[in-house]
Amino acid sequence: MSVDFKYSLTLSLFYSYWAPGEPNDTGKEEDCAEVYTEHDTVKNWNDKSCSAKLNWICERGGVN
C-alpha cells in the first residue's frame, strides 16, 4: 500500500522507515504517524489516528 504523507509545508516525504505492513490506514482513520519503538529500530514508523492520545517528551535547549 502506498500512502503519500507530507510535511506540514506540503513537501513530500521521500524516506521510507515504515514498519513492515505500514502504513495500512486501519479503519480508514490513520492519517498521522508515530515512531513505534517495539519493532525494528530503523523501520519503525506506524500510521496512527491523529486523535490518538500518546505519551511524549520534548527537550529544549537552555536559555542564556
BAROMAR-928136 format. One record per residue (C-alpha): residue number from 0; residue in three letters; chain; x, y, z. Coordinates in pm, 1 decimal, always signed. Example, Ala and Ser with C-alpha at 12.3 -4.5 7.8 and 13.67 -1.06 7.14 Angstrom:
PT;i;aa;ch;east;north;up
PT;0;ala;A;+1230.0;-450.0;+780.0
PT;1;ser;A;+1367.0;-106.0;+714.0
***
This chain:
PT;i;aa;ch;east;north;up
PT;0;met;A;+0.0;+0.0;+0.0
PT;1;ser;A;+135.6;+342.4;-87.2
PT;2;val;A;+27.4;+645.7;+110.8
PT;3;asp;A;+165.5;+990.5;+33.4
PT;4;phe;A;+246.0;+1150.2;+371.3
PT;5;lys;A;+357.4;+1513.0;+359.5
PT;6;tyr;A;+527.0;+1754.0;+594.3
PT;7;ser;A;+312.4;+2044.6;+708.0
PT;8;leu;A;+484.8;+2256.9;+443.1
PT;9;thr;A;+335.5;+2021.5;+177.9
PT;10;leu;A;+674.8;+1874.5;+86.0
PT;11;ser;A;+656.6;+1502.9;+10.4
PT;12;leu;A;+837.0;+1251.8;+231.9
PT;13;phe;A;+1092.7;+1058.0;+31.4
PT;14;tyr;A;+1222.8;+840.1;+312.6
PT;15;ser;A;+1069.9;+506.3;+393.6
PT;16;tyr;A;+1108.9;+397.2;+754.1
PT;17;trp;A;+768.6;+231.0;+779.3
PT;18;ala;A;+742.4;-84.1;+989.5
PT;19;pro;A;+651.2;-396.5;+790.5
PT;20;gly;A;+288.0;-374.5;+674.5
PT;21;glu;A;+268.1;+0.9;+736.8
PT;22;pro;A;+116.2;+236.3;+653.2
PT;23;asn;A;-208.3;+38.9;+647.5
PT;24;asp;A;-471.1;+304.4;+733.8
PT;25;thr;A;-661.6;+73.4;+968.8
PT;26;gly;A;-1024.3;+183.0;+988.3
PT;27;lys;A;-956.2;+448.6;+722.2
PT;28;glu;A;-862.3;+692.0;+1000.9
PT;29;glu;A;-483.6;+672.2;+1034.1
PT;30;asp;A;-359.6;+997.5;+885.2
PT;31;cys;A;-74.4;+1072.7;+1129.1
PT;32;ala;A;+244.7;+886.0;+1212.5
PT;33;glu;A;+430.0;+770.9;+1523.2
PT;34;val;A;+764.3;+608.1;+1593.8
PT;35;tyr;A;+680.2;+258.7;+1715.4
PT;36;thr;A;+980.8;+153.0;+1922.0
PT;37;glu;A;+865.2;-204.0;+1989.0
PT;38;his;A;+970.9;-302.9;+1636.3
PT;39;asp;A;+1286.0;-260.9;+1433.0
PT;40;thr;A;+1499.7;+34.5;+1543.0
PT;41;val;A;+1514.1;+171.9;+1186.9
PT;42;lys;A;+1192.8;+64.4;+1013.1
PT;43;asn;A;+967.2;+173.6;+1298.1
PT;44;trp;A;+713.8;+423.8;+1161.8
PT;45;asn;A;+346.8;+343.1;+1212.9
PT;46;asp;A;+43.8;+528.0;+1081.7
PT;47;lys;A;-188.7;+626.6;+1364.4
PT;48;ser;A;-513.8;+811.3;+1416.7
PT;49;cys;A;-445.7;+1182.1;+1470.2
PT;50;ser;A;-680.5;+1176.3;+1769.2
PT;51;ala;A;-477.3;+906.4;+1950.0
PT;52;lys;A;-352.8;+1013.9;+2291.4
PT;53;leu;A;+14.7;+918.9;+2327.1
PT;54;asn;A;+284.8;+993.7;+2582.9
PT;55;trp;A;+573.7;+1206.9;+2463.5
PT;56;ile;A;+869.6;+1406.4;+2584.4
PT;57;cys;A;+1025.9;+1716.9;+2436.5
PT;58;glu;A;+1375.1;+1852.4;+2501.8
PT;59;arg;A;+1460.5;+2217.1;+2452.1
PT;60;gly;A;+1794.8;+2394.0;+2469.0
PT;61;gly;A;+1873.7;+2608.1;+2772.5
PT;62;val;A;+1810.0;+2981.1;+2785.8
PT;63;asn;A;+2117.5;+3201.6;+2826.2
***
